[in-house]
């Protein structure tokens, strides 16, 4: 059970070498749903599957439908929950979903997508029910139907750059790793060039220093980057001093306003675990707001 697109695509590519594979995609939501449009399950001919399109309540039914599609050699679209002919399958949220099941004829588009994600680029696949085909397209803002074709958008894994070797930094790095974020803890000797190469639009930078001088180099690099989140440890008073320093160094008000300080979503915290949860919740909420 995973919602990591790289894992799901990797499973499908690997399974395709041994036999038929179906890629099931959530293409319609009626009312509430546990997953977002474009969620996938990859199903192999030996009845293994990877991914999910609900909270776990219909995955076995989707896999069964995929096996039937393999048996007749034709794609199909299946409704579950509200509006579905399956009266014995009820979604706990009370809504309904439609899942498109596509039998893979080739894995070239999936390999391309896998490579794009590895290079930390946004990519998209478009499914055409009429031709029963998948093609690589330029990614739109979000997943959905476009002229009778459904487009799924894939975004790279969130990268969290942790600056500092404090107990707070150690705890943020540990919990971020458990949360399946890509974690980079900066070495003490990291240069601006080293840091700049790590930061892309899918990167959050968490500065967890107890000294403004120690964060200065990393903060300057972050502010010149396209990081979607920049957070810094310290009180409101500390942040006022930070802002004064940055303005004196030539940064504009708009650039300085990018810094979330005090860092985190909970407000003041007094222990490292609470701080780490606060920071990661803030990062996750910021990324979600960008792609919702």
Helices and strands as residue ranges (DSSP letters): H 5-16, E 21-30, E 40-44, E 49-51, H 59-72, E 76-81, E 96-103, H 108-118, E 123-128, E 133-137, E 144-145, E 149-154, E 159-163, H 167-178, E 182-185, H 192-198, E 203-207, H 212-223, E 229-232, H 236-248, H 253-256, E 259-260, H 272-291
